[in-house]
Amino acid sequence: MTAAADPQKPGVWATFRDAPAAAKTIMFGVIVNRLSGFLVIFLVLYVSALGYSTAQAVFALGAYGAGGVVGTLVGGALSDRFGPRLTIAGSMGLSGLLIAFMLVPNQYPLLLVASVLVGLTSQVFRPASSTLLSDLTPADNQVMIFAIWRFGLNVGSTVAPMLGFALYYLDGKHYTVVFLTEAIVAVAYAVLAWVMLPPRDVVRTIAAPVEPDPAAGSGPGGYLAVLRNRRYVVFLLVAAVHTIVYQQYLSTLPLTVNEVKLNVFWYTLAVSLNGLVVIALELPATKVVQRMPMRLAIAIGLALIGIGVGVYGLPMVPAVIIGGTLLWTIGEIISGPSLFAYPAVVGAGPLKSRYIGSFQFAFGLGNTVAPLVGGWLFLSLGTALLWPLLGAAEVLVAVAVLGLVRVPKKTPPATEPNEVPAETA
């Protein structure tokens, strides 16, 4: 029922090797986008260094996050309207200019507006890049290509803080070099994307990985057409709940560690292990996971995340925080690639970028409200009830996925995506 479903699924290297130059450019861009993502790391410190209060600095970070949530929807719409290449190049180029502009404002309202715009433009890149990456990839490779995409995200996110702090100290503990480096890298990638990525009309001739889901809709309608797919709307709500639960390791888990007076070393070790294990094992594991029915892979992974989160409800000792973290990390490895590939698969057709954009909106919204939800539950219930409740919610999400995820039938593409030369740009 699982691994025997399709023994011919391509492996990691075969998927990357056979991907066209444009797809490799996108995967490189994902790493660049995260590797140079210094702004979100330093924004609070930068605003505070300008003489503003801690509350104003945190609000600026919230403005940046709000802009990013909206940016995913904008990115899906722009990719649908103008094509991924123009959207990706425009997003990276404009965000680079705005990041450089962040060094100019000396008035808080202007700084706030700049924060929103940088958050918005930088996230426009994501649904457009995911759409094009899916369009350039055969149906059998969708889960693996998104595993490679997630690998780039994780590597970039892991290295970015260290690289950013190195530039900060190189500049004598100032932020000019940090922000200018991010701006220059973004603009440089915008130029690379414009040169290497295929234009919209070429992508449309090669992108036919699966038969569209009849419920996915077609033709005009934008996000309203996506909303008419009720099963997918429920899936988005479920994905948001999953994200809220998942993000508690960054917000509520530190509060728990502090309350029980556990040495912060163990929390730091647990979080570090999560990143290292995902980077080291997700791609090899996906060679097996991609052979499973997509809904089963997602459901098993989410259930393991729920169980791992629930473990935190036990008396918080080192074995509990490490064991629980490793358990939900395994769940993340199993579910992550299929979960991120699913919107591109179910939305195959004219509305693919909208399906991807709406999923990333739900994901971003969950990230934004997760600290508020977790903090409220922490204060209301305490750790003894908080973590079992969150774990149970995630297990229910896993059960819901079994009824919500439906993969359309495959149809062979008219032209192999791998035959598209880079020169078509």
GUVOKE-538666 format. One record per residue (C-alpha): x, y, z. Coordinates in steps of 0.25 Angstrom, whole numbers, plus 5000, padded with zeros to 4 digits. Each point is the difference from the previous one (the first is absolute). Layout:
<sites>
[[X, Y, Z]]
...
</sites>
This chain:
<sites>
[[5000, 5000, 5000]]
[[5012, 5009, 5002]]
[[5014, 4999, 4995]]
[[4996, 4989, 4989]]
[[4991, 5010, 4993]]
[[5010, 5005, 4991]]
[[5014, 4994, 5000]]
[[5005, 5009, 4989]]
[[5000, 5013, 5007]]
[[5012, 5008, 4997]]
[[5011, 5003, 5011]]
[[5006, 5013, 5005]]
[[5011, 5001, 4991]]
[[4992, 4995, 4988]]
[[4989, 5010, 5002]]
[[5011, 5012, 5002]]
[[5008, 4995, 4988]]
[[4988, 4999, 4990]]
[[4994, 5013, 5005]]
[[5002, 5011, 4989]]
[[5009, 5012, 5002]]
[[4988, 5008, 5004]]
[[4996, 4991, 5011]]
[[5014, 5000, 5006]]
[[5000, 5015, 4999]]
[[4987, 5000, 5009]]
[[5006, 4990, 5010]]
[[5013, 5009, 5000]]
[[4991, 5012, 5002]]
[[4993, 4994, 5012]]
[[5013, 4998, 5007]]
[[5004, 5014, 4997]]
[[4987, 5006, 5004]]
[[5001, 4993, 5014]]
[[5015, 5001, 5001]]
[[5000, 5015, 4998]]
[[4988, 5002, 5009]]
[[5006, 5009, 5010]]
[[4990, 5010, 5002]]
[[4990, 4992, 5008]]
[[5011, 4996, 5009]]
[[5005, 5014, 5003]]
[[4988, 5008, 4998]]
[[4996, 5001, 5015]]
[[5015, 5003, 5003]]
[[5001, 5010, 4989]]
[[4988, 5008, 5004]]
[[5004, 5000, 5015]]
[[5014, 5005, 4996]]
[[4993, 5012, 4993]]
[[4995, 5004, 5013]]
[[4985, 4995, 5000]]
[[4994, 4992, 5011]]
[[4999, 4985, 5001]]
[[4985, 5000, 4997]]
[[5003, 5008, 4988]]
[[5011, 4991, 4995]]
[[4991, 4988, 5002]]
[[4988, 5007, 4993]]
[[5009, 5002, 4988]]
[[5004, 4985, 5000]]
[[4985, 4997, 5000]]
[[4997, 5010, 4989]]
[[5011, 4992, 4992]]
[[4993, 4987, 5003]]
[[4987, 5006, 4996]]
[[5005, 5004, 4987]]
[[5006, 4987, 4997]]
[[4987, 4993, 5003]]
[[4993, 5009, 4990]]
[[5012, 4998, 4990]]
[[4997, 4985, 4998]]
[[4986, 5004, 4995]]
[[5005, 5011, 4991]]
[[5011, 4990, 4995]]
[[4990, 4990, 4996]]
[[4992, 5011, 4993]]
[[5011, 5006, 4993]]
[[5006, 4987, 4995]]
[[4986, 4996, 4994]]
[[4999, 5014, 4993]]
[[5014, 5003, 4996]]
[[5007, 4986, 5001]]
[[5011, 4995, 5010]]
[[5012, 5006, 4993]]
[[4996, 5014, 5001]]
[[4994, 4998, 5013]]
[[5012, 4994, 5006]]
[[5010, 5010, 4994]]
[[4991, 5012, 5004]]
[[4998, 4995, 5014]]
[[5015, 4998, 5003]]
[[5004, 5013, 4993]]
[[4990, 5008, 5007]]
[[5002, 4994, 5013]]
[[5015, 5002, 4999]]
[[4998, 5015, 4997]]
[[4991, 5001, 5012]]
[[5009, 4993, 5009]]
[[5011, 5010, 4996]]
[[4990, 5011, 5003]]
[[4998, 4995, 5014]]
[[5013, 5007, 5003]]
[[4994, 5014, 4997]]
[[4988, 5003, 5008]]
[[5002, 5008, 5012]]
[[4985, 5000, 5004]]
[[4992, 4989, 5006]]
[[4988, 5000, 4991]]
[[5009, 4999, 4987]]
[[5008, 4989, 5006]]
[[4987, 4993, 5003]]
[[4995, 5001, 4986]]
[[5013, 4995, 4995]]
[[4999, 4988, 5009]]
[[4987, 4996, 4994]]
[[5004, 5002, 4986]]
[[5013, 4992, 5002]]
[[4992, 4989, 5006]]
[[4990, 5000, 4989]]
[[5010, 5001, 4988]]
[[5009, 4989, 5006]]
[[4989, 4990, 5001]]
[[4994, 5002, 4986]]
[[5012, 4992, 4996]]
[[4995, 4987, 5007]]
[[4987, 4996, 4993]]
[[5006, 5004, 4986]]
[[5013, 4992, 5002]]
[[4992, 4988, 5005]]
[[4990, 5001, 4988]]
[[5011, 5000, 4990]]
[[5008, 4989, 5007]]
[[4988, 4991, 5000]]
[[4997, 5004, 4985]]
[[5014, 4996, 4996]]
[[4999, 4987, 5007]]
[[4994, 4987, 4996]]
[[4989, 4994, 5008]]
[[5008, 4989, 5006]]
[[5010, 5010, 5005]]
[[4991, 5010, 5007]]
[[5002, 4995, 5015]]
[[5015, 4998, 4998]]
[[5002, 5014, 4993]]
[[4993, 5006, 5012]]
[[5009, 4993, 5010]]
[[5012, 5006, 4993]]
[[4993, 5013, 5000]]
[[4998, 4999, 5015]]
[[5014, 4995, 5002]]
[[5004, 5014, 4994]]
[[4991, 5007, 5009]]
[[5005, 4993, 5012]]
[[5015, 5001, 4997]]
[[4998, 5015, 4997]]
[[4992, 5002, 5013]]
[[5011, 4993, 5008]]
[[5012, 5007, 4994]]
[[4994, 5014, 4999]]
[[5001, 5004, 5015]]
[[5014, 4997, 5000]]
[[5004, 5007, 4987]]
[[4992, 5012, 5004]]
[[5007, 5001, 5014]]
[[5013, 4999, 4993]]
[[4997, 5012, 4991]]
[[4995, 5007, 5012]]
[[5013, 4999, 5007]]
[[5008, 5002, 4987]]
[[4993, 5014, 4999]]
[[5003, 5004, 5015]]
[[4987, 4995, 5006]]
[[4992, 5009, 4990]]
[[4989, 4995, 4990]]
[[5004, 5007, 4987]]
[[5008, 4989, 4994]]
[[4990, 4990, 5005]]
[[4988, 5006, 4993]]
[[5008, 5005, 4987]]
[[5005, 4985, 4999]]
[[4986, 4995, 5000]]
[[4995, 5011, 4990]]
[[5012, 4997, 4990]]
[[4997, 4985, 5001]]
[[4986, 5002, 4997]]
[[5002, 5009, 4988]]
[[5010, 4991, 4995]]
[[4991, 4988, 5000]]
[[4989, 5008, 4994]]
[[5009, 5002, 4988]]
[[5004, 4985, 5000]]
[[4985, 4996, 5000]]
[[4997, 5009, 4989]]
[[5011, 4994, 4991]]
[[4999, 4985, 5004]]
[[4985, 4998, 5002]]
[[4991, 4997, 4988]]
[[4989, 5010, 4996]]
[[4985, 4998, 5003]]
[[4996, 4995, 4987]]
[[5011, 4989, 5000]]
[[4996, 4995, 5014]]
[[4986, 4998, 4995]]
[[5004, 4991, 4989]]
[[5008, 4991, 5009]]
[[4992, 5000, 5013]]
[[4990, 4988, 5000]]
[[5004, 4991, 5011]]
[[4986, 4995, 5005]]
[[4986, 5001, 4996]]
[[4993, 5011, 5008]]
[[4991, 4997, 5011]]
[[4986, 5003, 4995]]
[[4998, 5007, 5014]]
[[5012, 5009, 4997]]
[[4993, 5009, 4990]]
[[5005, 5006, 4988]]
[[4999, 5013, 4992]]
[[4998, 5013, 5007]]
[[4997, 5003, 5014]]
[[5013, 5001, 5007]]
[[4999, 4997, 5015]]
[[4985, 4999, 4999]]
[[5001, 4988, 4991]]
[[5010, 4994, 5011]]
[[4990, 5003, 5011]]
[[4989, 4992, 4992]]
[[5008, 4987, 5002]]
[[4994, 4998, 5014]]
[[5009, 4988, 5003]]
[[5012, 5008, 4997]]
[[4995, 5011, 5009]]
[[4999, 4991, 5011]]
[[5014, 4994, 4997]]
[[5005, 5015, 5001]]
[[4993, 5001, 5014]]
[[5006, 4987, 5004]]
[[5014, 5004, 4995]]
[[4999, 5013, 5008]]
[[4997, 4992, 5013]]
[[5012, 4991, 4997]]
[[5009, 5012, 4999]]
[[4995, 5006, 5013]]
[[5003, 4987, 5007]]
[[5013, 4998, 4993]]
[[5005, 5014, 5003]]
[[4999, 4999, 5015]]
[[5014, 4994, 5001]]
[[5004, 5014, 4997]]
[[4991, 5008, 5009]]
[[4993, 4992, 5011]]
[[5011, 4989, 5002]]
[[5010, 5011, 5005]]
[[4989, 5005, 5010]]
[[4998, 4985, 5005]]
[[5015, 4998, 5002]]
[[5001, 5013, 5007]]
[[4989, 4997, 5009]]
[[5005, 4986, 5005]]
[[5014, 5006, 5001]]
[[5006, 4990, 4990]]
[[5014, 5005, 4996]]
[[4999, 5007, 4987]]
[[5011, 4992, 4994]]
[[4990, 4988, 4998]]
[[4990, 5009, 4992]]
[[5011, 5005, 4991]]
[[5005, 4986, 4998]]
[[4986, 4995, 4996]]
[[4998, 5012, 4990]]
[[5014, 4998, 4994]]
[[4997, 4985, 4999]]
[[4988, 5002, 4992]]
[[5007, 5009, 4990]]
[[5011, 4990, 4998]]
[[4992, 4988, 5000]]
[[4990, 5006, 4989]]
[[5012, 5004, 4992]]
[[5007, 4987, 5001]]
[[4989, 4990, 4998]]
[[4988, 5007, 4993]]
[[5005, 4998, 4986]]
[[5004, 4985, 5002]]
[[4987, 4997, 5007]]
[[4992, 5006, 4988]]
[[5006, 4989, 4991]]
[[4991, 4991, 5008]]
[[4988, 5010, 5004]]
[[4998, 5004, 4986]]
[[4995, 4986, 4996]]
[[4989, 5001, 5011]]
[[4986, 5006, 4996]]
[[5001, 5014, 5003]]
[[4989, 5001, 5010]]
[[5006, 4989, 5008]]
[[5014, 5006, 5001]]
[[4994, 5013, 5004]]
[[4991, 4993, 5011]]
[[5011, 4991, 5006]]
[[5009, 5012, 5001]]
[[4990, 5009, 5006]]
[[4996, 4990, 5010]]
[[5015, 4998, 5004]]
[[5001, 5015, 5002]]
[[4987, 5000, 5009]]
[[5006, 4988, 5008]]
[[5013, 5007, 5002]]
[[4994, 5013, 5004]]
[[4991, 4993, 5010]]
[[5013, 4994, 5006]]
[[5003, 5014, 5005]]
[[4989, 4998, 5010]]
[[5008, 4990, 5008]]
[[5009, 5005, 5011]]
[[5010, 5009, 4993]]
[[5013, 4993, 5001]]
[[5011, 5000, 4990]]
[[4996, 4986, 4994]]
[[4985, 5006, 4998]]
[[5004, 5012, 4992]]
[[5011, 4993, 4992]]
[[4991, 4987, 4998]]
[[4987, 5009, 4996]]
[[5008, 5008, 4991]]
[[5006, 4989, 4992]]
[[4987, 4993, 4999]]
[[4993, 5012, 4994]]
[[5012, 5002, 4991]]
[[4998, 4987, 4994]]
[[4986, 5004, 4998]]
[[5004, 5012, 4993]]
[[5010, 4992, 4991]]
[[4989, 4991, 4996]]
[[4989, 5010, 4997]]
[[5007, 5013, 4996]]
[[5004, 4997, 4985]]
[[4986, 4994, 4997]]
[[4993, 5011, 5008]]
[[5007, 5011, 4992]]
[[4998, 4993, 4986]]
[[4985, 4997, 5002]]
[[4995, 5014, 4997]]
[[5008, 5000, 4986]]
[[4994, 4986, 4997]]
[[4986, 5002, 5004]]
[[5000, 5014, 4993]]
[[5006, 4996, 4987]]
[[4995, 5009, 4989]]
[[4997, 5014, 4998]]
[[4998, 5003, 5015]]
[[5013, 4993, 5005]]
[[5007, 5012, 5005]]
[[4987, 5004, 5008]]
[[4999, 4987, 5007]]
[[5015, 5001, 5004]]
[[4998, 5014, 5004]]
[[4988, 4997, 5009]]
[[5008, 4989, 5006]]
[[5012, 5008, 5003]]
[[4990, 5011, 5006]]
[[4994, 4990, 5009]]
[[5014, 4995, 5004]]
[[5004, 5015, 5003]]
[[4988, 5003, 5007]]
[[5002, 4988, 5009]]
[[5014, 5005, 5003]]
[[4995, 5014, 5003]]
[[4989, 4996, 5010]]
[[5008, 4988, 5006]]
[[5007, 5008, 5011]]
[[4987, 5007, 5004]]
[[4992, 4987, 5001]]
[[5011, 4992, 5007]]
[[5002, 5011, 5010]]
[[4985, 5001, 5003]]
[[4999, 4985, 5002]]
[[5013, 5000, 5009]]
[[4994, 5011, 5009]]
[[4986, 4993, 5000]]
[[5003, 4985, 5001]]
[[5015, 4999, 5005]]
[[5009, 4990, 4994]]
[[4994, 4987, 5006]]
[[4988, 5002, 4990]]
[[5005, 5009, 4990]]
[[5009, 4990, 4993]]
[[4991, 4988, 5000]]
[[4989, 5010, 4994]]
[[5009, 5005, 4989]]
[[5004, 4985, 4997]]
[[4986, 4996, 4999]]
[[4997, 5011, 4991]]
[[5011, 4996, 4991]]
[[4996, 4985, 5000]]
[[4986, 5005, 4996]]
[[5006, 5008, 4988]]
[[5007, 4987, 4996]]
[[4986, 4993, 5000]]
[[4994, 5011, 4992]]
[[5011, 4999, 4989]]
[[4996, 4986, 4997]]
[[4986, 5005, 4995]]
[[5005, 5013, 4994]]
[[5012, 4997, 4992]]
[[4997, 4995, 4986]]
[[5010, 4999, 4989]]
[[4995, 5001, 4986]]
[[5004, 4990, 4989]]
[[5012, 5001, 4992]]
[[5001, 5004, 4986]]
[[5013, 5000, 4992]]
[[5005, 5014, 4996]]
[[5000, 5003, 4986]]
[[5014, 5004, 5000]]
[[5010, 4996, 5010]]
[[5004, 5011, 5010]]
[[5014, 4996, 5000]]
[[5001, 5003, 4985]]
[[4998, 5015, 5003]]
[[5014, 5007, 4997]]
[[5005, 5012, 5009]]
[[5001, 5008, 4988]]
[[4985, 5002, 4999]]
[[5001, 5011, 5009]]
</sites>
